C-alpha cells in the first residue's frame, strides 16, 4: 500500500473542480500515495469528474459515498479509512490545488525533523487576502529556523500564536502522521464554523513535533466554500456564529490554564456575540422577526449574550438622542 493517503471531501455544484484538484495530486513530485475521495452527497456527480482520469490514475482513487455530513464529517470518514500501513495523511479541499512539491516537502520535513504534524503556506485570490505565509510570523513571534531551502521552521509557542491569528494555517496544506490520524477527529456538528480550528488545536496539543514550511503547498480554489458563502444577512449566519461560539467554548476548556490563550478566545467570543446581535438588528430593520429559538439556546448556554444585547440597545438609544 501507499505511504501517504490523500483525503478529499467532495461536495460541489459545477463540473471540473474536483478534476482540477486531482490533476494537482497526480502532478506531485512525490508519488507514493493513494487517494480517498469522500462523496458527501455532492449535487454534481463524482462519476463525471472521474471519467477523464487515466486508468492508472483511477486505480489509485477510492470513492466512499455517504449521506451528507458536512466537511468535518467527510474528513472523519476519510480518516477512518486510512489504511493500516500508511504513515501520513494529507488533506485537500476539492476546490483547492496543490503545488507540485507539496507532498515531497511535507514527507522530507516530517521525516527529517521527527514531526507528526506539518503545514505549508497557502496562496489564494484577493478574496482570501487574510491568509499569510509562514515566514511572515518571524516579524511578530519567536520562530526557530530548522532549514533554509525550502524554509522550514518550528514555533515554540505555536498554540498561543495560532489562537491570536490562525490565518497562516489551512487544511489543504496540512499533513499529519499516524499518531494523530488514528486518534484526532473533527467535531462534525460545527459544520458552519470552526471545526477546522478545533482540529488544528487538538493536533498541535497532541503532536510530538510540529513543523511549518514557508513554500506554498496549496492554492485556494474557486468552488463552494461553506463558511464564506454565508454573509451577514443569510438566515444561516446566526447558526454560524453560535457554532463558532460553541467551538470557542471547547477551546477555552483546552487552554484553561493559559491566561494569554483565554484572553484571545474570550475576545473572539465577544466578537461572535456582537456579530450575532447585529445580524438580528438587521433582520428587524428589514421587518423580519429575530431568530428567537436559536437566540434562546444561545442565552441558556451563554447569559453574557443577553448582557451584550442590553448594552447594544443602550448604545443605540444614547446615539439616537
VOPAGU-2260 file (C-alpha; in pm, 1 decimal, decimal comma):
REM VOPAGU-2260
SITE   aa  ch    i         X         Y         Z
SITE  UNK   A    0       0,0       0,0       0,0
SITE  UNK   A    1      93,3     365,5     -34,9
SITE  UNK   A    2     296,7     555,5     222,4
SITE  UNK   A    3      57,5     850,7     223,2
SITE  UNK   A    4    -321,8     880,4     198,5
SITE  UNK   A    5    -479,3    1187,6      40,2
SITE  UNK   A    6    -823,6    1276,0     182,7
SITE  UNK   A    7   -1055,1    1487,6     -34,3
SITE  UNK   A    8   -1410,6    1569,4      84,4
SITE  UNK   A    9   -1627,0    1623,9    -223,4
SITE  UNK   A   10   -1935,2    1847,5    -241,3
SITE  UNK   A   11   -1964,7    2070,5    -549,1
SITE  UNK   A   12   -2230,0    2205,3    -784,0
SITE  UNK   A   13   -2033,8    2255,7   -1105,1
SITE  UNK   A   14   -1805,2    2045,4   -1325,5
SITE  UNK   A   15   -1427,9    2048,5   -1338,2
SITE  UNK   A   16   -1346,8    2145,1    -979,1
SITE  UNK   A   17   -1254,9    1801,5    -842,0
SITE  UNK   A   18   -1087,2    1719,1   -1171,7
SITE  UNK   A   19    -855,9    2018,1   -1123,0
SITE  UNK   A   20    -774,8    1915,9    -765,0
SITE  UNK   A   21    -694,2    1558,7    -870,1
SITE  UNK   A   22    -471,2    1683,1   -1153,2
SITE  UNK   A   23    -261,1    1866,4    -892,4
SITE  UNK   A   24    -241,4    1547,6    -683,7
SITE  UNK   A   25    -120,1    1333,1    -973,0
SITE  UNK   A   26     131,9    1603,4   -1070,8
SITE  UNK   A   27     313,0    1567,6    -734,6
SITE  UNK   A   28     687,0    1504,4    -740,6
SITE  UNK   A   29     624,9    1258,7    -452,1
SITE  UNK   A   30     414,8     973,8    -589,8
SITE  UNK   A   31     382,0     717,3    -310,1
SITE  UNK   A   32      17,5     795,2    -229,3
SITE  UNK   A   33    -337,5     669,9    -258,8
SITE  UNK   A   34    -642,9     896,2    -280,0
SITE  UNK   A   35    -966,3     873,9     -79,3
SITE  UNK   A   36   -1248,5    1090,9    -215,7
SITE  UNK   A   37   -1545,3    1116,8      19,1
SITE  UNK   A   38   -1858,0    1188,5    -185,7
SITE  UNK   A   39   -2060,5    1381,7      71,9
SITE  UNK   A   40   -2382,3    1352,9    -132,0
SITE  UNK   A   41   -2246,3    1604,3    -381,7
SITE  UNK   A   42   -2504,2    1773,2    -609,7
SITE  UNK   A   43   -2268,5    1729,9    -905,5
SITE  UNK   A   44   -2187,7    1368,0    -986,2
SITE  UNK   A   45   -1845,5    1244,5    -886,2
SITE  UNK   A   46   -1860,0     987,3   -1167,6
SITE  UNK   A   47   -1845,2    1265,0   -1426,8
SITE  UNK   A   48   -1542,2    1414,4   -1251,5
SITE  UNK   A   49   -1351,9    1085,5   -1256,1
SITE  UNK   A   50   -1422,2     995,9   -1620,0
SITE  UNK   A   51   -1121,2    1182,6   -1767,5
SITE  UNK   A   52    -871,1    1006,2   -1539,9
SITE  UNK   A   53    -628,4     765,4   -1698,6
SITE  UNK   A   54    -672,3     401,6   -1593,9
SITE  UNK   A   55    -361,2     403,3   -1374,6
SITE  UNK   A   56    -480,6     721,5   -1200,2
SITE  UNK   A   57    -833,5     590,3   -1147,9
SITE  UNK   A   58    -688,2     276,0    -989,7
SITE  UNK   A   59    -530,9     494,4    -719,3
SITE  UNK   A   60    -860,0     660,6    -623,7
SITE  UNK   A   61   -1109,6     506,5    -381,1
SITE  UNK   A   62   -1451,9     672,1    -362,8
SITE  UNK   A   63   -1654,6     646,0     -41,9
SITE  UNK   A   64   -2016,2     762,7     -75,5
SITE  UNK   A   65   -2215,8     879,2     224,6
SITE  UNK   A   66   -2518,0    1082,5     327,6
SITE  UNK   A   67   -2424,9    1447,6     370,6
SITE  UNK   A   68   -2233,0    1506,1     694,4
SITE  UNK   A   69   -2056,7    1830,8     608,4
SITE  UNK   A   70   -1682,8    1880,3     551,6
SITE  UNK   A   71   -1578,7    1769,8     901,7
SITE  UNK   A   72   -1788,7    1454,0     879,4
SITE  UNK   A   73   -1648,3    1375,0     534,9
SITE  UNK   A   74   -1291,8    1419,6     656,5
SITE  UNK   A   75   -1363,8    1195,7     956,2
SITE  UNK   A   76   -1481,9     924,8     717,4
SITE  UNK   A   77   -1156,1     961,8     528,6
SITE  UNK   A   78    -952,5     939,7     849,0
SITE  UNK   A   79   -1145,4     626,6     948,8
SITE  UNK   A   80   -1045,6     460,5     620,1
SITE  UNK   A   81    -673,3     539,8     610,2
SITE  UNK   A   82    -500,5     202,2     551,8
SITE  UNK   A   83    -319,6      41,0     842,8
SITE  UNK   A   84      21,2      68,2     679,6
SITE  UNK   A   85       0,3     434,1     573,4
SITE  UNK   A   86     242,7     667,4     751,7
SITE  UNK   A   87      88,0    1002,8     663,6
SITE  UNK   A   88    -248,8    1158,0     578,4
SITE  UNK   A   89    -283,0    1479,1     376,5
SITE  UNK   A   90    -596,2    1689,4     333,1
SITE  UNK   A   91    -705,1    1865,9      15,6
SITE  UNK   A   92   -1032,0    2053,4     -25,0
SITE  UNK   A   93   -1191,3    1964,8    -358,8
SITE  UNK   A   94   -1180,2    2328,3    -475,3
SITE  UNK   A   95    -811,0    2377,7    -393,5
SITE  UNK   A   96    -497,2    2263,7    -576,3
SITE  UNK   A   97    -153,0    2159,3    -457,5
SITE  UNK   A   98     180,2    2291,2    -577,2
SITE  UNK   A   99     399,5    2022,0    -734,6
SITE  UNK   A  100     637,0    1969,6    -439,2
SITE  UNK   A  101     384,4    1989,3    -155,1
SITE  UNK   A  102     392,5    1621,8     -55,7
SITE  UNK   A  103     767,4    1594,8    -116,1
SITE  UNK   A  104     834,6    1889,9     115,9
SITE  UNK   A  105     596,9    1752,6     376,5
SITE  UNK   A  106     736,8    1398,6     387,8
SITE  UNK   A  107    1100,8    1514,8     382,8
SITE  UNK   A  108    1038,1    1771,8     658,1
SITE  UNK   A  109     843,9    1532,8     880,9
SITE  UNK   A  110    1095,0    1252,1     839,5
SITE  UNK   A  111    1393,4    1485,1     868,7
SITE  UNK   A  112    1279,9    1654,5    1190,6
SITE  UNK   A  113    1078,5    1377,3    1355,9
SITE  UNK   A  114     748,7    1564,7    1322,2
SITE  UNK   A  115     398,1    1423,4    1308,2
SITE  UNK   A  116     223,5    1748,5    1212,0
SITE  UNK   A  117     308,2    1977,3     919,7
SITE  UNK   A  118     173,0    2285,6     749,1
SITE  UNK   A  119     290,3    2463,5     437,7
SITE  UNK   A  120     193,6    2816,0     339,6
SITE  UNK   A  121    -111,5    2868,9     117,8
SITE  UNK   A  122    -177,2    3127,2    -150,8
SITE  UNK   A  123    -506,2    3246,9    -293,3
SITE  UNK   A  124    -708,8    3505,8    -477,3
SITE  UNK   A  125    -790,6    3850,4    -344,0
SITE  UNK   A  126   -1097,3    3704,3    -171,4
SITE  UNK   A  127    -859,9    3527,3      70,0
SITE  UNK   A  128    -644,2    3830,6     144,1
SITE  UNK   A  129    -627,0    3742,8     514,5
SITE  UNK   A  130    -405,3    3435,5     462,5
SITE  UNK   A  131     -36,7    3499,2     521,6
SITE  UNK   A  132     276,6    3288,9     486,3
SITE  UNK   A  133     481,0    3107,7     747,6
SITE  UNK   A  134     782,3    3339,7     700,8
SITE  UNK   A  135     565,8    3639,1     798,1
SITE  UNK   A  136     546,9    3500,2    1152,4
SITE  UNK   A  137     911,4    3596,1    1209,9
SITE  UNK   A  138     808,0    3961,3    1231,7
SITE  UNK   A  139     593,2    3908,0    1541,5
SITE  UNK   A  140     674,5    3574,4    1705,1
SITE  UNK   A  141     963,6    3354,2    1813,5
SITE  UNK   A  142    1045,9    3131,2    1517,6
SITE  UNK   A  143    1323,7    2870,2    1505,2
SITE  UNK   A  144    1465,5    2809,6    1158,8
SITE  UNK   A  145    1533,0    2440,7    1100,9
SITE  UNK   A  146    1611,8    2451,4     728,6
SITE  UNK   A  147    1660,4    2729,7     473,7
SITE  UNK   A  148    1560,3    2581,5     135,0
SITE  UNK   A  149    1270,3    2546,0     148,0
SITE  UNK   A  150    1236,4    2739,0     471,7
SITE  UNK   A  151    1119,2    2503,2     747,0
SITE  UNK   A  152    1056,6    2641,3    1094,5
SITE  UNK   A  153     934,3    2548,1    1439,6
SITE  UNK   A  154     735,1    2780,9    1666,2
SITE  UNK   A  155     784,6    2708,2    2038,7
SITE  UNK   A  156     453,6    2870,9    2142,8
SITE  UNK   A  157     250,8    2761,0    1840,1
SITE  UNK   A  158     -83,6    2709,4    2015,0
SITE  UNK   A  159     -90,7    3064,6    2150,8
SITE  UNK   A  160      36,9    3207,7    1821,8
SITE  UNK   A  161    -241,0    3023,5    1640,5
SITE  UNK   A  162    -509,5    3145,6    1878,8
SITE  UNK   A  163    -411,4    3508,0    1816,1
SITE  UNK   A  164    -448,3    3463,7    1440,1
SITE  UNK   A  165    -476,4    3128,5    1263,9
SITE  UNK   A  166    -479,1    3270,3     908,6
SITE  UNK   A  167    -143,6    3110,8     826,7
SITE  UNK   A  168    -293,7    2761,3     868,4
SITE  UNK   A  169    -518,7    2576,9     626,0
SITE  UNK   A  170    -635,3    2217,8     591,1
SITE  UNK   A  171    -527,7    2192,5     226,5
SITE  UNK   A  172    -166,5    2249,4     329,9
SITE  UNK   A  173    -175,0    2018,1     633,8
SITE  UNK   A  174     -18,6    1671,0     662,0
SITE  UNK   A  175     -31,8    1454,2     977,0
SITE  UNK   A  176     132,9    1135,0    1095,3
SITE  UNK   A  177     -17,7     812,1    1222,1
SITE  UNK   A  178     -18,7     910,0    1590,8
SITE  UNK   A  179    -260,4    1191,6    1501,1
SITE  UNK   A  180    -478,5    1045,0    1226,2
SITE  UNK   A  181    -553,7     741,7    1441,7
SITE  UNK   A  182    -683,8     949,0    1733,8
SITE  UNK   A  183    -787,4    1306,0    1637,4
SITE  UNK   A  184   -1122,8    1378,2    1470,2
SITE  UNK   A  185   -1328,1    1680,6    1361,8
SITE  UNK   A  186   -1635,9    1794,7    1551,1
SITE  UNK   A  187   -1869,6    1745,7    1255,5
SITE  UNK   A  188   -2159,2    1926,4    1426,2
SITE  UNK   A  189   -1976,4    2257,8    1382,6
SITE  UNK   A  190   -2001,9    2242,4    1005,6
SITE  UNK   A  191   -2069,9    2613,4     955,8
SITE  UNK   A  192   -1792,6    2736,2    1177,1
SITE  UNK   A  193   -1465,2    2641,0    1340,9
SITE  UNK   A  194   -1432,5    2263,5    1327,7
SITE  UNK   A  195   -1102,6    2303,1    1142,3
SITE  UNK   A  196    -961,0    2533,6    1412,9
SITE  UNK   A  197   -1050,2    2281,5    1684,5
SITE  UNK   A  198    -883,3    2010,1    1479,9
SITE  UNK   A  199    -571,3    2225,1    1441,9
SITE  UNK   A  200    -555,9    2284,3    1816,9
SITE  UNK   A  201    -607,2    1918,7    1903,0
SITE  UNK   A  202    -332,6    1816,1    1661,1
SITE  UNK   A  203     -90,9    2079,0    1795,1
SITE  UNK   A  204    -157,3    1973,5    2155,1
SITE  UNK   A  205    -116,7    1602,2    2076,4
SITE  UNK   A  206     175,8    1621,5    1833,2
SITE  UNK   A  207     524,2    1524,9    1937,3
SITE  UNK   A  208     658,0    1792,1    1699,3
SITE  UNK   A  209     504,5    2041,2    1455,1
SITE  UNK   A  210     699,2    2190,6    1166,9
SITE  UNK   A  211     593,2    2456,2     916,5
SITE  UNK   A  212     720,6    2521,7     565,7
SITE  UNK   A  213     710,0    2864,7     403,0
SITE  UNK   A  214     699,0    2723,5      49,5
SITE  UNK   A  215     337,5    2738,0     -76,2
SITE  UNK   A  216     182,6    2393,0     -56,5
SITE  UNK   A  217    -160,7    2480,3    -187,9
SITE  UNK   A  218    -356,8    2743,1    -377,5
SITE  UNK   A  219    -707,2    2842,4    -277,6
SITE  UNK   A  220    -973,9    2746,0    -530,0
SITE  UNK   A  221   -1299,5    2889,1    -653,3
SITE  UNK   A  222   -1562,0    2624,5    -570,5
SITE  UNK   A  223   -1814,4    2602,0    -287,5
SITE  UNK   A  224   -1679,3    2733,0      40,5
SITE  UNK   A  225   -1947,8    2685,4     305,6
SITE  UNK   A  226   -1806,3    2932,4     555,4
SITE  UNK   A  227   -1752,8    3220,6     314,8
SITE  UNK   A  228   -2079,1    3173,2     123,5
SITE  UNK   A  229   -2275,0    3280,5     434,8
SITE  UNK   A  230   -2293,7    3659,4     450,8
SITE  UNK   A  231   -2420,4    3870,4     740,6
SITE  UNK   A  232   -2776,5    3872,2     607,7
SITE  UNK   A  233   -2803,0    3497,8     547,4
SITE  UNK   A  234   -3050,9    3308,7     769,5
SITE  UNK   A  235   -2762,8    3070,0     843,4
SITE  UNK   A  236   -2541,6    3346,3     980,6
SITE  UNK   A  237   -2672,5    3322,1    1338,8
SITE  UNK   A  238   -2619,0    2944,2    1338,3
SITE  UNK   A  239   -2266,3    3001,0    1212,1
SITE  UNK   A  240   -2190,4    3244,0    1492,8
SITE  UNK   A  241   -2346,3    3010,9    1750,8
SITE  UNK   A  242   -2137,0    2719,3    1626,8
SITE  UNK   A  243   -1831,1    2943,8    1638,3
SITE  UNK   A  244   -1911,1    3028,7    1999,7
SITE  UNK   A  245   -1950,1    2657,7    2086,6
SITE  UNK   A  246   -1612,4    2586,5    1926,2
SITE  UNK   A  247   -1456,8    2870,6    2125,3
SITE  UNK   A  248   -1603,1    2727,3    2448,0
SITE  UNK   A  249   -1431,3    2399,7    2367,2
SITE  UNK   A  250   -1104,6    2582,6    2302,9
SITE  UNK   A  251   -1143,1    2762,2    2635,3
SITE  UNK   A  252   -1154,4    2426,3    2812,7
SITE  UNK   A  253    -848,2    2306,5    2619,3
SITE  UNK   A  254    -645,9    2608,4    2732,5
SITE  UNK   A  255    -796,7    2670,4    3076,0
SITE  UNK   A  256    -453,6    2710,6    3238,9
SITE  UNK   A  257    -309,9    2953,2    2984,0
SITE  UNK   A  258    -418,7    3313,4    3054,3
SITE  UNK   A  259    -295,5    3457,4    2724,8
SITE  UNK   A  260    -484,3    3192,3    2527,8
SITE  UNK   A  261    -800,8    3253,2    2730,1
SITE  UNK   A  262    -776,0    3626,5    2658,4
SITE  UNK   A  263    -763,5    3560,1    2283,3
SITE  UNK   A  264   -1053,2    3314,2    2298,5
SITE  UNK   A  265   -1274,2    3549,7    2500,4
SITE  UNK   A  266   -1207,1    3828,5    2253,0
SITE  UNK   A  267   -1331,3    3601,5    1972,7
SITE  UNK   A  268   -1636,0    3511,0    2185,0
SITE  UNK   A  269   -1718,2    3879,5    2226,7
SITE  UNK   A  270   -1691,8    3926,7    1850,2
SITE  UNK   A  271   -1923,5    3629,3    1786,4
SITE  UNK   A  272   -2184,1    3776,4    2023,7
SITE  UNK   A  273   -2171,9    4117,7    1858,3
SITE  UNK   A  274   -2187,5    3971,5    1508,5
SITE  UNK   A  275   -2488,9    3762,5    1607,7
SITE  UNK   A  276   -2673,2    4058,0    1761,2
SITE  UNK   A  277   -2603,3    4290,5    1471,1
SITE  UNK   A  278   -2740,4    4026,8    1233,1
SITE  UNK   A  279   -3066,1    4019,9    1430,9
SITE  UNK   A  280   -3081,7    4400,1    1437,0
SITE  UNK   A  281   -3053,9    4397,6    1058,6
SITE  UNK   A  282   -3341,2    4147,5    1040,0
SITE  UNK   A  283   -3558,0    4382,8    1244,0
SITE  UNK   A  284   -3463,1    4671,3    1017,9
SITE  UNK   A  285   -3583,9    4464,6     720,7
SITE  UNK   A  286   -3905,1    4387,7     916,4
SITE  UNK   A  287   -3815,0    4022,8     967,2
SITE  UNK   A  288   -3856,1    3860,1    1309,4
SITE  UNK   A  289   -3543,6    3769,0    1507,7
SITE  UNK   A  290   -3446,2    3401,4    1523,1
SITE  UNK   A  291   -3583,1    3361,7    1875,1
SITE  UNK   A  292   -3538,6    2985,8    1909,8
SITE  UNK   A  293   -3165,5    2988,0    1840,2
SITE  UNK   A  294   -3117,1    3307,6    2041,7
SITE  UNK   A  295   -3282,3    3137,6    2340,4
SITE  UNK   A  296   -3049,3    2837,2    2305,4
SITE  UNK   A  297   -2754,0    3074,8    2299,7
SITE  UNK   A  298   -2868,0    3271,1    2606,4
SITE  UNK   A  299   -2919,6    2949,6    2804,8
SITE  UNK   A  300   -2565,3    2848,9    2720,4
SITE  UNK   A  301   -2415,9    3197,1    2748,4
SITE  UNK   A  302   -2603,9    3456,8    2958,2
SITE  UNK   A  303   -2348,8    3718,5    2850,4
SITE  UNK   A  304   -2531,4    3733,1    2516,4
SITE  UNK   A  305   -2826,9    3895,9    2692,9
SITE  UNK   A  306   -2599,7    4148,7    2862,1
SITE  UNK   A  307   -2439,7    4224,0    2525,9
SITE  UNK   A  308   -2785,0    4275,7    2375,3
SITE  UNK   A  309   -2879,1    4520,5    2651,2
SITE  UNK   A  310   -2550,7    4708,1    2608,1
SITE  UNK   A  311   -2603,9    4724,0    2231,6
SITE  UNK   A  312   -2959,6    4855,4    2278,1
SITE  UNK   A  313   -2843,3    5113,3    2531,9
SITE  UNK   A  314   -2572,9    5229,1    2293,1
SITE  UNK   A  315   -2821,5    5272,8    2009,8
SITE  UNK   A  316   -3059,0    5468,8    2235,6
SITE  UNK   A  317   -2784,7    5702,3    2354,3
SITE  UNK   A  318   -2673,6    5769,7    1996,6
SITE  UNK   A  319   -3031,9    5842,9    1884,3
SITE  UNK   A  320   -3082,1    6114,0    2146,5
